[in-house]
Amino acid sequence: MTQTPHSPAITLSGGVAMPLVGFGTWQLRGRRGYEAVRFALETGYRHIDTATMYGNEGEVGRALTDSGIDRGDVFITTKLPSGAAGRERATIDASLRALGTDHVDLWLVHWPPGGRARPEVWQELLAAAGRGLARAVGVSNYSVRQIDELIGATGQAPAVNQIPWSPPRYDPRVLAASRERNVVVEGYSPLKGTNLRDRTLAEIASRHGVTPAQVVLRWHVEHGIPVIPKSAHPERIAANFDLFSFALTPEEVARIDGLSRR
Ligand SMILES: NC(=O)c1ccc[n+]([C@@H]2O[C@H](COP(=O)([O-])OP(=O)(O)OC[C@H]3O[C@@H](n4cnc5c(N)ncnc54)[C@H](OP(=O)(O)O)[C@@H]3O)[C@@H](O)[C@H]2O)c1
């Protein structure tokens, strides 16, 4: 792991640094979406997660331009809708236009198209990376078996698999299998997937003087798992990034891992 001024980062295969804490933007559209992304950037987030399907790439692009922050200092992820399989080039061109940039940092296949791995779609993402349109490429919502299919067909593993991840969904076998293949597991729905009133989380949170949500997000960081919490509210956007003034002990991490076995 390397350190950036804003959040620790993980290095993806290919050498691209991805900040471990990013801002999720699903359901943040229009003025509200623009303002949330502006506020997240002001707070210090340097990693924004969007997707063609979210209908907010324009707002993300405008927020970034208006923030005055250098494009090169912000890690942007967008995603190919599974329904756009076969129209990869036109889709990334439209994403780049909306985002106001000539490349994204990470482009993902949003879901396995039709529930299948579809290596020919993956090949198109690799081609886009080859043309410099994406610094890294990966997938989302793929199983390890489907990732093996992509590797078998192209010899190249996705840099990232973005999947639901939270204490109740902690799965050390998926993590180990992904790491063996050099695939970084990125977690989504960290808070939605968790009972924030859980007694173990409440106890650990009060020991550190933070909230259970911050404990959950810090637990991702302790595992080296990139995490992309979404909020429309400034105080939560700020709290969800305020994760670097405390750390969990190995014993606390193990207790939170154990929530998946309840
Ligand atoms: N690849 C995929 O298929 C996929 C699927 C789902 C999500 N994602 C990505 O992952 C991001 C995060 O996932 P998500 O949006 O599903 O869920 P999430 O970030 O786990 O949770 C968001 C929900 O939690 C609330 N919240 C935020 N901060 C909170 C806090 N500190 N305390 C209590 N509640 C809090 C938010 O409400 P308020 O907004 O009202 O604060 C919102 O209702 C998405 O935005 C998207 O970028 C990807």
The ligand as a Tripos MOL2 file, in Angstrom:
@<TRIPOS>MOLECULE
LIG
   48    52     1     0     0
SMALL
NO_CHARGES

@<TRIPOS>ATOM
      1 N1        -21.2040   -2.2340   -9.1580 N.am      1 LIG1
      2 C1        -22.4350   -2.2940   -8.7330 C.2       1 LIG1
      3 O1        -23.2690   -3.0960   -9.2020 O.2       1 LIG1
      4 C2        -22.8640   -1.3930   -7.6050 C.ar      1 LIG1
      5 C3        -24.0690   -1.6390   -6.9420 C.ar      1 LIG1
      6 C4        -24.4210   -0.7910   -5.8880 C.ar      1 LIG1
      7 C5        -23.5880    0.2650   -5.5360 C.ar      1 LIG1
      8 N2        -22.4330    0.4980   -6.2330 N.ar      1 LIG1
      9 C6        -21.5500    1.6510   -5.9030 C.3       1 LIG1
     10 O2        -21.2470    1.6130   -4.5190 O.3       1 LIG1
     11 C7        -21.6590    2.8360   -3.8960 C.3       1 LIG1
     12 C8        -22.0670    2.5620   -2.4580 C.3       1 LIG1
     13 O3        -23.1040    1.6130   -2.3750 O.3       1 LIG1
     14 P1        -24.6160    2.0260   -2.0200 P.3       1 LIG1
     15 O4        -24.9010    3.3890   -2.4840 O.co2     1 LIG1
     16 O5        -25.4530    0.8930   -2.5550 O.co2     1 LIG1
     17 O6        -24.6880    1.8760   -0.4570 O.3       1 LIG1
     18 P2        -23.9060    2.4610    0.8300 P.3       1 LIG1
     19 O7        -22.8940    3.4750    0.4360 O.co2     1 LIG1
     20 O8        -23.5090    1.2830    1.6290 O.co2     1 LIG1
     21 O9        -25.0880    3.1200    1.6260 O.3       1 LIG1
     22 C9        -25.7340    4.2740    1.2030 C.3       1 LIG1
     23 C10       -26.8970    4.4910    2.1670 C.3       1 LIG1
     24 O10       -26.3970    4.6710    3.4970 O.3       1 LIG1
     25 C11       -26.7590    5.9490    3.9780 C.3       1 LIG1
     26 N3        -25.5770    6.4760    4.7000 N.ar      1 LIG1
     27 C12       -24.4710    7.0330    4.1630 C.ar      1 LIG1
     28 N4        -23.5910    7.3680    5.1210 N.ar      1 LIG1
     29 C13       -24.1490    7.0160    6.3010 C.ar      1 LIG1
     30 C14       -23.7290    7.1110    7.6420 C.ar      1 LIG1
     31 N5        -22.5390    7.6440    7.9550 N.pl3     1 LIG1
     32 N6        -24.5480    6.6330    8.6220 N.ar      1 LIG1
     33 C15       -25.7380    6.0870    8.2920 C.ar      1 LIG1
     34 N7        -26.2050    5.9780    7.0320 N.ar      1 LIG1
     35 C16       -25.4200    6.4340    6.0350 C.ar      1 LIG1
     36 C17       -27.1140    6.7720    2.7570 C.3       1 LIG1
     37 O11       -28.1110    7.7060    3.0610 O.3       1 LIG1
     38 P3        -27.9790    9.2960    2.7140 P.3       1 LIG1
     39 O12       -27.5650    9.3900    1.2720 O.co2     1 LIG1
     40 O13       -29.3500    9.7860    2.9820 O.co2     1 LIG1
     41 O14       -26.9340    9.8330    3.6560 O.co2     1 LIG1
     42 C18       -27.6810    5.7040    1.8160 C.3       1 LIG1
     43 O15       -29.0320    5.4310    2.1340 O.3       1 LIG1
     44 C19       -22.7940    3.3020   -4.8160 C.3       1 LIG1
     45 O16       -23.1360    4.6450   -4.6000 O.3       1 LIG1
     46 C20       -22.2060    2.9980   -6.1690 C.3       1 LIG1
     47 O17       -21.2400    3.9950   -6.4990 O.3       1 LIG1
     48 C21       -22.0480   -0.3270   -7.2530 C.ar      1 LIG1
@<TRIPOS>BOND
     1     1     2 1
     2     2     3 2
     3     2     4 1
     4     4     5 ar
     5     4    48 ar
     6     5     6 ar
     7     6     7 ar
     8     7     8 ar
     9     8     9 1
    10     8    48 ar
    11     9    10 1
    12     9    46 1
    13    10    11 1
    14    11    12 1
    15    11    44 1
    16    12    13 1
    17    13    14 1
    18    14    15 2
    19    14    16 1
    20    14    17 1
    21    17    18 1
    22    18    19 2
    23    18    20 1
    24    18    21 1
    25    21    22 1
    26    22    23 1
    27    23    24 1
    28    23    42 1
    29    24    25 1
    30    25    26 1
    31    25    36 1
    32    26    27 ar
    33    26    35 ar
    34    27    28 ar
    35    28    29 ar
    36    29    30 ar
    37    29    35 ar
    38    30    31 1
    39    30    32 ar
    40    32    33 ar
    41    33    34 ar
    42    34    35 ar
    43    36    37 1
    44    36    42 1
    45    37    38 1
    46    38    39 2
    47    38    40 1
    48    38    41 1
    49    42    43 1
    50    44    45 1
    51    44    46 1
    52    46    47 1
@<TRIPOS>SUBSTRUCTURE
     1 LIG1         1 GROUP 0 **** ****
